[in-house]
Amino acid sequence: MADDPFENMLAQMDRAEEYADVDHGVFERLKHPERTLKVTLPVELDSGEVEVFEGYRCQFDSARGPFKGGVRFHPTVTQREVEALAGWMTWKTALVDLPYGGAKGGVICEPKELTQNDLESLTRRYTEGIRRMIGPETDVPAPDMNTNPQTMAWMMDTYSMYEGHSVPQVVTGKPLEIGGTPGRVEATGRGVSIVTERLFEYLDRDLSEATVAIQGFGNVGSNAARLLDEAGARIVATSDVSGAAYDPDGLDVSALAAHVSAGGLIEEYVAGETRADRGDREGDGSADRWDDPDEIGNDELLTLDVDVLIPAAVEGVITADNVDDLRASAVVEAANGPTTVAADEVLTERDVQVVPDILANAGGVIVSYLEWVQNAQEFSWPLETVNAELERRIGTAFDQTIDQYDEKGLPDLRTAAYTLALERTASAHEYRGLFP
């Protein structure tokens, strides 16, 4: 069942149970989502055809507060995946001590094959389908894979039309003009960068001498790459669906980001667009560093001999089949659920430090929380305040995870993170009791 993300999440919980101070009866409750809604979404496309899509919204646990979690548009969305992601959101919000439970949504579709009008129609239809479940005090969606601030604007507008007034705090990750907060778009990547720096401090190693491979150059991977590059690390490889670029001397992250943000693919970049507008660095010699990168496969990227591997794409990429070939000395999980339990056990035996997803990629939900708070107060904060609060909160969660790991002699950082998250969620359940 290694390819089943929900089974993977349950196995991660089971590994932590023996170390967590949680009543077994409560622990069993934590394995089950509160509810999952499946919606059927007929949409008239720009082509004139009517296509019927399927979508889901899972609300996993609300003991600590309103449900919180993203919405993804992807052809591989399944109910099990959405439920697993909602569970991971539950542990993530508990670990970083936000007053939220976990949720997740998804629509089975291929966004690349849909026009902007099609995407708007699909988003509004999906929002109508789940609107009885969501609300600013109930369940607050956010962007995820293939969704963005524009998607959130459509969701917010659709919900508001039914309410009869604007309700900005029903979603987070919105455009700034309708209640979004500065720093939200890059928040997950910034969090990944912060915890990578904190990991190197903990290991007493120099990040400025580190090599980094990042699988995935979307919103999270590209922002993590930019910030780690600015911190002095050498980004030697990254990838998208078209392939991966590798340069042992370091990729030109800013040039690659400009290429991708303009709609380009990494395979095109590798094929010869790397020197555009680069000049000779005004004769300072740094141009020698930017040799044209080599094209490698996505699978090969995972096995490069680097200091840090950052999986920032989809779940289930580090498995029993490839873990023996991994040569990175640390893994920072920017994606949700990228490592199976079988692979985790091998990495633990090899003393490869893995910063788990529920800590590493929590920057997004932290800044979503800050956006939600600002909306509730009808007050906004500058970017410096948002970034400082993000760093404080994710740094505190990192320190608490490390303390748990060291003081209890736990097998790995994931188990340490899960014990904290499970204990906090279970404690909320015990105080609240059972109704009726």
N, C-alpha and C positions, 0 to 999 in steps of 0.2 A: 504493500500500500504506500510505497515511498512517493508515488506521484499524486497521492491524495493529500492536499494541503491540510484538510481538517484532521485527518489521522496524524499528520505530522505535528500539528498543534497539540493534540491530546497527548501524544508521546512526550512532547516537551514538558507539558504539565506533569505527567506521571514521573518524569525524571526528577522534578523538583519537589514532589510531594513528601518524600522521606525527610527532606531538610526543612520544609515549611511548617510552621506552627499553625496548622489549619485542621479543624475537626473534619473527619473523613466524610461525614454526611454533608457538610457544607461544600467540601471539595467536589463531591459528586454533582452537586447542584451547579457548580461553576463550569461543568463540562457541556452544559446544554444551553443553546440560545433561547432567549425568552420567546422570540417569534421571528418568523421569516415570511415575507409577503412576496408572492410571485405575481407579476402583472403582465398582461398582454397588451401590446402597444401597436395598433394599426396606424400607419403614417402614410399620407399621400406625398410621394416624393416629387421633386422637380420634374422628373421624367414623365409624370402623369400616372405612374403605377402606384398601387397601394401595396406596401410591404408590411408584414406583421412581425414585429420584434418581440423578444421576451426580456423582461427585466426583473430584478430582485432588490429587496431591501431587508437586511437582517438586523434586528436589534438584539444584541447578545446579552448585555447585563446593564441594569440601571441602578444598582445598589449605591453607587457613589455619585450619581447625578444624571443629567440628561444624556441620551445617547449621542455619540459623536463619531463621525467617520465619513470617508470619501465616497465618491461615485466614479466608477470606471466604465469606459466604453471600450470593449475589446471583443474580438471574435471568440476568445477562449473562456469567457465568463461562464461559470457554472454556479449552481446553488451552493455546492460544497465549498467552492473557493470563497464565495461571498461570506459564508458562515465562518470560515477559518479566518478571513481578514477581519471580520467583526470581533472575533475572539482576541486576535492579536491587538486590535485597537483597545479592547478592555484592559489588557495587561499593560499596554503602553501608557494609557492615561493614568492608570494607578501608579505605575513606576515613576512617572514624572510628577505625580501628585496633583493632577488636575481634577476638578470636581465634575467628572464626566464618567459615563459608561462607554461601551464600545458598540459601534454599528458599522455597516458597510453597505454600499449599493453597487449595482452593476447592470449594464445592458449589453446583450449579445449583439454586436454589430461590428462592421469594419469601417471605422471613421474615414479612412482614406478613400472609400468608394462613395461617400456621401457629400453633397454640396453643403455650403454654409446654411442655406435654407432648410435642407433636410435635417441637419444637426439641430437647428433651432426647433423644428417641428417635433423631432424625436425627444429632445430635452423637455419641452413643454408637456408632451404627452406623458412622459415618464413622471414628471413632477406631479401632474394631475393624478396619476395612478397611485402615487405614494403619499399624497398630501395629507391624508387623514392620519398618517403615522408621524409626520414631521411637524416641527414647530420650534420656536426659540427656547421654550422650556422643556421640550419633549425630545427632539431629535434634530440635530443640526448638521446637514451634509456639508461637504467640502470637495475640492477638486482631487482627482486621482489620475490614474493612467488615461491619457487621451481626453481629459477634461481640463478646463482652465477657467480664468476669471470670467470670460464671456459666457461659458456654460453656467456658472454660478449666477450671473446676472439674469439669464433667462429663467433659472429656477426661482430666484428671488421674486422676479416680476410675476411669474405665473402664480406663485403662492400668494403674493400681495393682492393680485386681482380678485382672488376668492375672498380675501379678508376685507377688502374694501379700503385698505390703506397700506402704505409702504411698511414692510417688515424686514428691514435690512438684516437683523440678527438671526433670520431663519437659516441662512447659510453663511459660511466663511470662505475666504479666498476670492472675494468679490473685487471688481475694479475699484480703484480709490474713489472715483467720482460718486459711487453709490454705497459708501460705507466700508470699503476695504481698508486694510492697514498697510502702510509701507513695510517692506521686508517680508511679506507673506510669500511671494512667488519664490524667492531664493531661500526660504526658511529651512526647508528640509536639507538642502545641500549645505547650508551654513552649519546646521546641527551636526551633519556628518563630518564636516571639517573640524569643528570644535572637539568632538569626541576622539577623532583621530589624533589631534594634537595632545589631548589629555592622556590618551593611551601611551603615546611616546614619552610624555613626562613620567607616567607611572612606571614604564619599563626602563627609564633612565637612558633613553636613546634620543639621538638628534634628528628631528624631522627634516631639517634642512639638507640632510644627507640621504634621505629616504627615496626609494623608487616606489611608484604607485601605479597599479593597473586598475582601471575603472571599466567594468562591464556595463555599458549603457551610457549614452550621452544625451539623455533627455533633460528635463528640467532639473532633476536631482543630481544626476551624474555631471552635467556641465557646470553647475554652480559649485559642486564639491571640487571639481577639477580646478576651476578658476581660483577658489579660495586657498586650496592646498598649494597651488602653483605660486600664489602670492606669498604664502608662508615659507616658501623655499623648497618644498618637495619637488621631485622630478616626476612629472606625469609621463610615463613611458608608453602607455597603451590605453586606448579606449575604443568603444564600438557602438554600432547601432544595428538595425536589422540587416543592413546591406553588407556588413563586414566589420573588421577591426583594423585600426592603424597602430603600428608599433615602431618606435624609435628609441633605442636604448639610451640615446643622448638627451631624450626629452622631447615631447611634442610641443609645437607652438600652440598653446591652449587658446590664446585669444584669436588667432587666425582660424583655428578649427571651429571655435564657437561662432565666429562671424559667418563662416561658410554654412554651418548647420542652421543658424537662426534665419538665414536667407532661403532656407528650404533645401539646402544641399544634403547629399548623403556622404557618409564617410568613404565609401568606395570611390566616389567621384573625387573626393579630396586627395585620396592616396594616388589616384590615377594621373594627377598632374596639376592640380589647382593650388598646390601648397605655397608657391612662391609669389602669387599675386599680391601686389601692393606691399611686398615685404622690403624691397630695396636691399641695400647692403648694410643696413643698420648704421649708416653714416660712418662706415669705416671703423667701427669700434671693435670689430672682430667677432661680435656675437652672432653674426650671420652664419659663421661656421657651425654653430650648434644646430641650426635648423635644416639638417639634411632631409630630403624627402623620406617620409616614413615608408615602411614596408607594410603590405597588406597581409594580415594573418586571419585565421578563422576565429570566430567567437569562442569556440571550445579551446583553442590554443591560448587565447588570452588568459583563461582561468588558470593555466598551468605555467605561466611565466615565472621566472626566478626574480621575484620582487619582494620588497619589504612589506608592502600592504596591498592586499587585493580588496577592492570595493565592488561587490556585486550590486548594481544599481538598476537592474532591469526587472525580471520577473522571478517568481518563486521557483524553488526546486531545481537550481542549476548546479549546486555542489552536492553530489550524490555518492553513493557507494561505488559507482562505476568510475568516477574520475578523481575521487579524493586522494587516492594514492599518488596521483600525478601532480597534485598541488604543491607548489614550492614556496608560496608566500609564507612569511613568518608571522603575519597577523592578517585577520579578515575583519573588515568593518561592514556590517550588513546594512547598506542603504536601501535595498529592496526589502519587501516583506517576505519572510519565509524562504530565503534563497538556499538554505542549508538543510538537508534532511537529517533526521535523528541518527541514522546509520553513519552518515558522514561526520556529524558532530562528534560521535564517540571516537572516531579515528583521529580527528583533529585534537581532541582532548588528550588522547594517549600520546600524541606527538608534541604536546605543549605549545600548540599554535593558538594564540589568544584570539578569540572571536568576540567582538563587541556585537551583542545580539541586536536584531532589528528593532525590538521594542524600546531599546535605548538609542541606538545609532540614528534611526530616522524619525525620532520624536520631535524634531525641530518644527515640522509642519503643524502638528497638532498644538504645540505650545503657542505658536504665533496665531493659529486659529482661535485659540482660547483668548488671547489678548485682543484680537479683533472683535470677538463676541462680547467681551467685557466693555470695550469702547462703544460698541453699538448700543448696549444696554444703558450706558451712561450718557449716550449722545455727546461723546467727547472723544477727541482723537489725540494720539501721542506722536511725537516725531520719530523718525527712523532710529535715531540713536537710543531712545528709550526702549523701543521694541527690541532692538538687537541686544542691548544690555540685559534686558529681562530674559530673553531667550538664552543667552550665555549663562546667566545665573541659574536658571531652572534646570537646564540640561547638564550643567556642571555639577550642581547639587546631586542630581540623579546618578551621574557617573560616580561621584565620590561615595555615595551611599551603596552603590553596587559593588565598588571596590572594597569598601569596608566589610560588607557582607561576605564577599569572596575570601578576603584575608582572615577575618576573625573566626568564621565558621569552618574554614578549610574546605570550601566547596570545590567540586571538580572543575567548574568552568564559570565564566562570567554569565552565561545564559541562565544557568541554574541559580546563580546569585540574584539576577534580575527577576526571575520568575518567583523566587521565594518572597521577595519584597512585594511584588505585584499581587500575588495570590493572598498573602497575609493581609494586605490593605483591603482587598476586595472582600475577603472572607470576614474580616472584622466589621465591615459595613453591613454585611448580611446578618451577622450575629446581633449587632445592635438593633437592626430593624425588625428582626424576627420574621415569622411567616404570617401572611394575611390570606384568608381570614383565620 
